[in-house]
Amino acid sequence: MKKVLVATEKPFAQAAVSEIRGILDNAAYELILLEKYEDPSELIQAVSDVDALIIRSDKVTAEVLKAAKNLKIVVRAGAGYDNIDLVAATEANVVAMNTPGQNSNAVAELALGMMVYLARNGFNGTAGVELKGKTLGIHAFGNVGKLVAGIAKGFGMKVFAFDPFVAAEIIEKEGVEVVKSVEDLYRNSQYISLNIPSNEETRSSIGYEILSLMPEGASLVNTARKEVIDEKGLLKMFSERPDFKYLSDIAPDCYEDIENNFPGRYFFTPKKMGAQTAEANINAGKAAANQIVAFIEKGVETFKVN
């Protein structure tokens, strides 16, 4: 019997676990749960004899992979997969996958929700501004970017996008105007929805130089990773542009500097909240379980990332 470990420091909802269990039971696989563990050594011990691994934000390091003697596949239930050591996975002959699209609507709704919250001054009783008529730039037009654009258009925003990996006609089909450079995107947008992945090319790529191009009323909305932000440049932007606001689905390392010096101009979720809906939780868990079964039974490698 194949063994599948679901290792989640931040557990799936019980409804999601039930769905995962049903899929694995149907395939005659054994489900093993490791939830709310506090030390990486617990994960290292738990993977010793499993065939497959499902994670969320948990880190699959080279040490974890070395301990997983029977491991064939690891699936990150979500879009980002920078918490998996892809080089070590490849060396260990382990297929790494993500579940793109399953959390996208939850992330998109969070992005617009944060925009509304800060535009209305945190609903503190003072007059804010409306999103209608404002310009929004989508930096990376993947699953999340496309959904953000659709919701923003419903608010009456004018939407631009830049993504060198997506054909212009695909973006234009969504009623979004394509710009030719990332500089043009920031120059034309009062709001930026940042959806880029965290990798060697993007880490610390969003800093003062690009942010300073934004027009009056600039707000950066980051539902990606904090690592893509150049925090020294971010603090410089805060200091030199009193109109600038920053909203993020995780607090930056310079959180205390922002809190102490720029009140009312930021909002950070208490933990990464993009996928924290019942629907996203269930969808990502089910997708991960189905991908494992399809891979083990039929060799299907859709969504392989290494």
C-alpha positions as a Markdown table, in Angstrom:
| # | Residue | x | y | z |
|---|---|---|---|---|
| 1 | Met | 0.0 | 0.0 | 0.0 |
| 2 | Lys | 1.3 | 3.4 | -1.0 |
| 3 | Lys | 1.7 | 5.9 | 1.9 |
| 4 | Val | 0.9 | 9.6 | 1.5 |
| 5 | Leu | 2.0 | 12.0 | 4.2 |
| 6 | Val | 0.2 | 15.3 | 4.6 |
| 7 | Ala | 2.6 | 17.4 | 6.6 |
| 8 | Thr | 1.1 | 20.8 | 7.5 |
| 9 | Glu | 2.5 | 23.1 | 10.2 |
| 10 | Lys | -0.7 | 25.1 | 9.4 |
| 11 | Pro | -3.2 | 22.3 | 9.0 |
| 12 | Phe | -5.8 | 22.0 | 6.3 |
| 13 | Ala | -9.4 | 22.5 | 7.3 |
| 14 | Gln | -11.0 | 19.2 | 8.4 |
| 15 | Ala | -13.3 | 19.4 | 5.3 |
| 16 | Ala | -10.2 | 19.4 | 3.1 |
| 17 | Val | -8.6 | 16.5 | 5.1 |
| 18 | Ser | -11.8 | 14.5 | 4.6 |
| 19 | Glu | -11.7 | 15.2 | 0.8 |
| 20 | Ile | -8.0 | 14.1 | 0.6 |
| 21 | Arg | -8.7 | 11.0 | 2.6 |
| 22 | Gly | -11.6 | 10.1 | 0.3 |
| 23 | Ile | -9.4 | 10.4 | -2.8 |
| 24 | Leu | -6.6 | 8.3 | -1.2 |
| 25 | Asp | -9.0 | 5.7 | 0.2 |
| 26 | Asn | -10.4 | 5.3 | -3.3 |
| 27 | Ala | -6.9 | 4.6 | -4.6 |
| 28 | Ala | -6.2 | 2.2 | -1.7 |
| 29 | Tyr | -3.5 | 4.5 | -0.4 |
| 30 | Glu | -2.7 | 5.1 | 3.3 |
| 31 | Leu | -3.0 | 8.6 | 4.6 |
| 32 | Ile | -0.6 | 9.8 | 7.3 |
| 33 | Leu | -1.2 | 13.1 | 9.0 |
| 34 | Leu | 1.5 | 15.3 | 10.6 |
| 35 | Glu | -0.2 | 18.5 | 11.8 |
| 36 | Lys | 0.9 | 21.5 | 13.8 |
| 37 | Tyr | 4.4 | 20.1 | 14.2 |
| 38 | Glu | 6.9 | 22.5 | 15.9 |
| 39 | Asp | 10.3 | 21.2 | 14.8 |
| 40 | Pro | 11.6 | 20.2 | 11.4 |
| 41 | Ser | 13.0 | 17.0 | 12.9 |
| 42 | Glu | 9.4 | 15.8 | 13.2 |
| 43 | Leu | 8.9 | 16.1 | 9.4 |
| 44 | Ile | 12.3 | 14.5 | 8.8 |
| 45 | Gln | 11.2 | 11.5 | 10.9 |
| 46 | Ala | 7.7 | 11.3 | 9.3 |
| 47 | Val | 8.9 | 11.1 | 5.7 |
| 48 | Ser | 11.2 | 8.1 | 6.2 |
| 49 | Asp | 9.0 | 5.5 | 4.5 |
| 50 | Val | 6.3 | 7.5 | 2.6 |
| 51 | Asp | 5.8 | 7.4 | -1.2 |
| 52 | Ala | 4.3 | 10.9 | -1.5 |
| 53 | Leu | 4.1 | 14.1 | 0.4 |
| 54 | Ile | 1.6 | 17.0 | 0.5 |
| 55 | Ile | 2.6 | 20.3 | 2.0 |
| 56 | Arg | 1.4 | 23.8 | 2.3 |
| 57 | Ser | 4.0 | 26.4 | 3.5 |
| 58 | Asp | 6.2 | 23.6 | 5.0 |
| 59 | Lys | 9.8 | 23.5 | 3.9 |
| 60 | Val | 11.1 | 20.5 | 1.9 |
| 61 | Thr | 14.8 | 20.8 | 2.3 |
| 62 | Ala | 17.7 | 18.7 | 1.1 |
| 63 | Glu | 17.8 | 17.1 | 4.6 |
| 64 | Val | 14.1 | 16.2 | 4.4 |
| 65 | Leu | 14.6 | 14.7 | 0.9 |
| 66 | Lys | 17.6 | 12.7 | 2.1 |
| 67 | Ala | 15.5 | 11.2 | 4.8 |
| 68 | Ala | 12.7 | 10.3 | 2.5 |
| 69 | Lys | 14.1 | 7.0 | 1.1 |
| 70 | Asn | 10.9 | 6.0 | -0.7 |
| 71 | Leu | 9.6 | 9.4 | -1.7 |
| 72 | Lys | 8.5 | 9.7 | -5.4 |
| 73 | Ile | 6.5 | 12.9 | -5.4 |
| 74 | Val | 5.9 | 16.1 | -3.3 |
| 75 | Val | 3.0 | 18.4 | -4.0 |
| 76 | Arg | 2.8 | 21.9 | -2.7 |
| 77 | Ala | -0.9 | 22.6 | -2.2 |
| 78 | Gly | -0.8 | 26.1 | -3.7 |
| 79 | Ala | 0.9 | 28.1 | -6.5 |
| 80 | Gly | 4.2 | 29.1 | -5.0 |
| 81 | Tyr | 6.8 | 26.4 | -4.5 |
| 82 | Asp | 9.9 | 28.3 | -3.3 |
| 83 | Asn | 9.7 | 26.3 | -0.1 |
| 84 | Ile | 10.8 | 23.1 | -2.0 |
| 85 | Asp | 14.5 | 22.6 | -2.7 |
| 86 | Leu | 14.0 | 21.8 | -6.4 |
| 87 | Val | 17.7 | 21.0 | -7.1 |
| 88 | Ala | 17.8 | 18.5 | -4.2 |
| 89 | Ala | 14.4 | 17.0 | -5.3 |
| 90 | Thr | 15.7 | 16.4 | -8.8 |
| 91 | Glu | 18.9 | 14.9 | -7.5 |
| 92 | Ala | 16.8 | 12.6 | -5.3 |
| 93 | Asn | 14.7 | 11.6 | -8.3 |
| 94 | Val | 11.6 | 13.2 | -6.7 |
| 95 | Val | 9.0 | 14.9 | -8.8 |
| 96 | Ala | 7.9 | 18.3 | -7.3 |
| 97 | Met | 4.5 | 19.8 | -8.3 |
| 98 | Asn | 2.3 | 22.7 | -7.3 |
| 99 | Thr | -1.5 | 23.2 | -7.7 |
| 100 | Pro | -1.8 | 26.4 | -9.7 |
| 101 | Gly | -5.1 | 28.1 | -9.9 |
| 102 | Gln | -6.7 | 26.4 | -6.8 |
| 103 | Asn | -6.1 | 29.4 | -4.5 |
| 104 | Ser | -6.3 | 32.1 | -7.2 |
| 105 | Asn | -9.7 | 33.5 | -6.5 |
| 106 | Ala | -9.1 | 33.7 | -2.8 |
| 107 | Val | -5.9 | 35.6 | -3.4 |
| 108 | Ala | -7.5 | 37.9 | -5.9 |
| 109 | Glu | -10.4 | 38.7 | -3.5 |
| 110 | Leu | -7.9 | 39.4 | -0.8 |
| 111 | Ala | -6.0 | 41.9 | -3.0 |
| 112 | Leu | -9.1 | 43.9 | -3.8 |
| 113 | Gly | -10.3 | 43.7 | -0.2 |
| 114 | Met | -7.1 | 45.2 | 1.1 |
| 115 | Met | -7.3 | 47.9 | -1.5 |
| 116 | Val | -10.8 | 48.9 | -0.4 |
| 117 | Tyr | -9.8 | 48.7 | 3.3 |
| 118 | Leu | -6.9 | 51.1 | 2.9 |
| 119 | Ala | -8.6 | 53.4 | 0.4 |
| 120 | Arg | -11.3 | 53.9 | 3.0 |
| 121 | Asn | -8.7 | 54.6 | 5.8 |
| 122 | Gly | -9.4 | 51.3 | 7.6 |
| 123 | Phe | -13.1 | 52.3 | 8.0 |
| 124 | Asn | -12.0 | 54.7 | 10.8 |
| 125 | Gly | -14.8 | 57.2 | 10.2 |
| 126 | Thr | -12.8 | 59.6 | 8.0 |
| 127 | Ala | -13.3 | 60.3 | 4.3 |
| 128 | Gly | -11.3 | 58.0 | 2.0 |
| 129 | Val | -11.2 | 57.6 | -1.8 |
| 130 | Glu | -13.0 | 55.3 | -4.2 |
| 131 | Leu | -11.4 | 52.7 | -6.5 |
| 132 | Lys | -13.7 | 53.7 | -9.4 |
| 133 | Gly | -11.8 | 55.6 | -12.0 |
| 134 | Lys | -8.4 | 54.7 | -10.5 |
| 135 | Thr | -5.7 | 52.9 | -12.6 |
| 136 | Leu | -4.5 | 49.4 | -11.7 |
| 137 | Gly | -1.4 | 47.7 | -13.0 |
| 138 | Ile | -1.2 | 43.9 | -12.9 |
| 139 | His | 2.4 | 42.8 | -12.6 |
| 140 | Ala | 2.2 | 39.2 | -13.9 |
| 141 | Phe | -1.0 | 38.1 | -15.6 |
| 142 | Gly | -1.3 | 34.5 | -14.4 |
| 143 | Asn | -4.3 | 32.9 | -12.7 |
| 144 | Val | -4.3 | 35.5 | -9.9 |
| 145 | Gly | -3.6 | 38.5 | -12.1 |
| 146 | Lys | -6.4 | 37.6 | -14.5 |
| 147 | Leu | -8.9 | 37.3 | -11.6 |
| 148 | Val | -7.7 | 40.6 | -10.0 |
| 149 | Ala | -8.3 | 42.3 | -13.3 |
| 150 | Gly | -11.8 | 41.0 | -13.6 |
| 151 | Ile | -12.8 | 42.1 | -10.1 |
| 152 | Ala | -11.1 | 45.5 | -10.5 |
| 153 | Lys | -13.0 | 46.1 | -13.7 |
| 154 | Gly | -16.2 | 45.5 | -11.8 |
| 155 | Phe | -15.1 | 48.3 | -9.5 |
| 156 | Gly | -14.7 | 50.6 | -12.5 |
| 157 | Met | -10.9 | 50.7 | -12.5 |
| 158 | Lys | -8.9 | 51.1 | -15.6 |
| 159 | Val | -6.6 | 48.0 | -15.8 |
| 160 | Phe | -3.1 | 47.7 | -17.4 |
| 161 | Ala | -0.9 | 44.6 | -17.4 |
| 162 | Phe | 2.7 | 43.6 | -18.0 |
| 163 | Asp | 3.7 | 40.0 | -18.4 |
| 164 | Pro | 6.4 | 39.0 | -21.0 |
| 165 | Phe | 5.4 | 35.4 | -20.7 |
| 166 | Val | 1.7 | 35.9 | -21.7 |
| 167 | Ala | 0.7 | 36.7 | -25.2 |
| 168 | Ala | -0.8 | 40.2 | -25.6 |
| 169 | Glu | -3.9 | 38.9 | -27.2 |
| 170 | Ile | -4.7 | 36.7 | -24.2 |
| 171 | Ile | -4.4 | 39.8 | -21.9 |
| 172 | Glu | -6.4 | 42.0 | -24.3 |
| 173 | Lys | -9.2 | 39.4 | -24.5 |
| 174 | Glu | -9.8 | 40.1 | -20.8 |
| 175 | Gly | -10.4 | 43.8 | -21.5 |
| 176 | Val | -7.0 | 44.8 | -20.1 |
| 177 | Glu | -4.5 | 47.1 | -21.8 |
| 178 | Val | -1.1 | 45.7 | -22.4 |
| 179 | Val | 2.0 | 47.9 | -21.7 |
| 180 | Lys | 5.4 | 47.2 | -23.2 |
| 181 | Ser | 7.6 | 47.5 | -20.2 |
| 182 | Val | 7.5 | 47.1 | -16.4 |
| 183 | Glu | 8.4 | 50.8 | -16.2 |
| 184 | Asp | 5.4 | 51.8 | -18.2 |
| 185 | Leu | 3.2 | 49.6 | -16.0 |
| 186 | Tyr | 4.3 | 51.4 | -12.8 |
| 187 | Arg | 4.3 | 54.8 | -14.5 |
| 188 | Asn | 0.6 | 54.4 | -15.5 |
| 189 | Ser | -0.8 | 52.8 | -12.3 |
| 190 | Gln | -2.0 | 54.3 | -9.1 |
| 191 | Tyr | -2.4 | 50.8 | -7.8 |
| 192 | Ile | -0.1 | 47.8 | -8.5 |
| 193 | Ser | -1.1 | 44.2 | -7.9 |
| 194 | Leu | 2.1 | 42.3 | -7.5 |
| 195 | Asn | 1.8 | 38.7 | -8.5 |
| 196 | Ile | 5.3 | 37.7 | -9.5 |
| 197 | Pro | 7.0 | 34.5 | -8.1 |
| 198 | Ser | 10.0 | 34.6 | -5.9 |
| 199 | Asn | 13.1 | 33.4 | -7.7 |
| 200 | Glu | 16.7 | 34.5 | -8.4 |
| 201 | Glu | 15.5 | 37.0 | -10.9 |
| 202 | Thr | 12.7 | 38.6 | -8.9 |
| 203 | Arg | 14.0 | 38.7 | -5.3 |
| 204 | Ser | 14.5 | 42.3 | -4.2 |
| 205 | Ser | 13.5 | 43.5 | -7.7 |
| 206 | Ile | 10.7 | 45.8 | -6.5 |
| 207 | Gly | 12.4 | 48.8 | -4.9 |
| 208 | Tyr | 12.6 | 52.6 | -5.0 |
| 209 | Glu | 13.7 | 52.9 | -8.6 |
| 210 | Ile | 10.5 | 51.3 | -10.0 |
| 211 | Leu | 8.1 | 52.4 | -7.2 |
| 212 | Ser | 9.1 | 56.0 | -7.6 |
| 213 | Leu | 7.7 | 56.0 | -11.1 |
| 214 | Met | 4.1 | 55.6 | -9.8 |
| 215 | Pro | 1.8 | 58.6 | -10.0 |
| 216 | Glu | 0.2 | 60.5 | -7.1 |
| 217 | Gly | -1.9 | 58.2 | -4.9 |
| 218 | Ala | 0.5 | 55.2 | -5.3 |
| 219 | Ser | -0.4 | 52.0 | -3.6 |
| 220 | Leu | 1.5 | 48.7 | -3.9 |
| 221 | Val | -0.5 | 45.5 | -3.2 |
| 222 | Asn | 1.7 | 42.5 | -2.7 |
| 223 | Thr | 0.0 | 39.1 | -2.5 |
| 224 | Ala | 3.2 | 37.4 | -3.8 |
| 225 | Arg | 6.2 | 36.9 | -1.5 |
| 226 | Lys | 7.9 | 39.5 | 0.8 |
| 227 | Glu | 11.3 | 38.4 | -0.7 |
| 228 | Val | 10.5 | 40.2 | -4.0 |
| 229 | Ile | 10.6 | 43.6 | -2.2 |
| 230 | Asp | 13.8 | 45.6 | -1.8 |
| 231 | Glu | 13.0 | 46.7 | 1.7 |
| 232 | Lys | 15.6 | 49.5 | 1.8 |
| 233 | Gly | 14.0 | 50.9 | -1.3 |
| 234 | Leu | 10.5 | 50.4 | 0.2 |
| 235 | Leu | 11.4 | 52.5 | 3.2 |
| 236 | Lys | 12.9 | 55.2 | 1.0 |
| 237 | Met | 9.7 | 55.3 | -1.0 |
| 238 | Phe | 7.7 | 55.7 | 2.2 |
| 239 | Ser | 10.0 | 58.5 | 3.4 |
| 240 | Glu | 10.0 | 60.5 | 0.1 |
| 241 | Arg | 6.4 | 59.9 | -1.0 |
| 242 | Pro | 3.8 | 60.8 | 1.6 |
| 243 | Asp | 1.1 | 59.6 | -0.8 |
| 244 | Phe | 2.6 | 56.1 | -1.0 |
| 245 | Lys | 0.8 | 53.1 | 0.7 |
| 246 | Tyr | 1.8 | 49.5 | 0.9 |
| 247 | Leu | -0.5 | 46.5 | 1.4 |
| 248 | Ser | 0.9 | 43.0 | 1.8 |
| 249 | Asp | -0.2 | 39.5 | 2.5 |
| 250 | Ile | 2.7 | 39.1 | 4.9 |
| 251 | Ala | 4.6 | 41.7 | 6.9 |
| 252 | Pro | 8.0 | 42.7 | 5.7 |
| 253 | Asp | 11.1 | 42.4 | 7.9 |
| 254 | Cys | 11.1 | 46.2 | 8.2 |
| 255 | Tyr | 7.6 | 46.1 | 9.7 |
| 256 | Glu | 8.5 | 48.0 | 12.9 |
| 257 | Asp | 10.1 | 50.9 | 10.9 |
| 258 | Ile | 6.9 | 51.2 | 8.9 |
| 259 | Glu | 4.7 | 50.9 | 11.9 |
| 260 | Asn | 6.6 | 53.5 | 13.9 |
| 261 | Asn | 7.1 | 56.1 | 11.1 |
| 262 | Phe | 4.3 | 55.7 | 8.6 |
| 263 | Pro | 1.0 | 55.1 | 10.4 |
| 264 | Gly | -2.2 | 54.8 | 8.3 |
| 265 | Arg | -0.2 | 54.1 | 5.2 |
| 266 | Tyr | 0.1 | 50.3 | 5.3 |
| 267 | Phe | -1.8 | 47.1 | 6.0 |
| 268 | Phe | -0.3 | 43.7 | 6.6 |
| 269 | Thr | -2.1 | 40.5 | 7.3 |
| 270 | Pro | -1.1 | 38.8 | 10.5 |
| 271 | Lys | 0.0 | 35.7 | 8.6 |
| 272 | Lys | -0.1 | 34.7 | 4.9 |
| 273 | Met | -3.8 | 34.8 | 4.2 |
| 274 | Gly | -4.1 | 34.5 | 0.4 |
| 275 | Ala | -5.3 | 30.9 | 0.5 |
| 276 | Gln | -7.2 | 31.1 | 3.8 |
| 277 | Thr | -10.7 | 30.4 | 2.6 |
| 278 | Ala | -12.7 | 27.2 | 3.0 |
| 279 | Glu | -13.0 | 26.9 | -0.8 |
| 280 | Ala | -9.3 | 27.4 | -1.5 |
| 281 | Asn | -8.3 | 25.0 | 1.3 |
| 282 | Ile | -10.4 | 22.2 | -0.1 |
| 283 | Asn | -9.6 | 22.8 | -3.7 |
| 284 | Ala | -5.8 | 22.8 | -3.2 |
| 285 | Gly | -5.9 | 19.7 | -1.0 |
| 286 | Lys | -8.1 | 17.8 | -3.5 |
| 287 | Ala | -5.9 | 18.8 | -6.4 |
| 288 | Ala | -2.7 | 17.7 | -4.6 |
| 289 | Ala | -4.2 | 14.3 | -3.7 |
| 290 | Asn | -5.5 | 13.8 | -7.3 |
| 291 | Gln | -2.1 | 14.7 | -8.8 |
| 292 | Ile | -0.4 | 12.2 | -6.6 |
| 293 | Val | -2.7 | 9.4 | -7.6 |
| 294 | Ala | -2.4 | 10.3 | -11.3 |
| 295 | Phe | 1.4 | 10.4 | -11.1 |
| 296 | Ile | 1.8 | 7.1 | -9.2 |
| 297 | Glu | -0.8 | 5.2 | -11.2 |
| 298 | Lys | -0.3 | 6.7 | -14.7 |
| 299 | Gly | 2.9 | 8.7 | -14.6 |
| 300 | Val | 1.1 | 12.0 | -15.2 |
| 301 | Glu | 3.5 | 14.9 | -14.6 |
| 302 | Thr | 1.2 | 17.9 | -15.2 |
| 303 | Phe | 2.3 | 20.8 | -13.0 |
| 304 | Lys | 5.8 | 19.4 | -12.5 |
| 305 | Val | 8.1 | 22.2 | -11.5 |
| 306 | Asn | 11.5 | 20.6 | -11.4 |
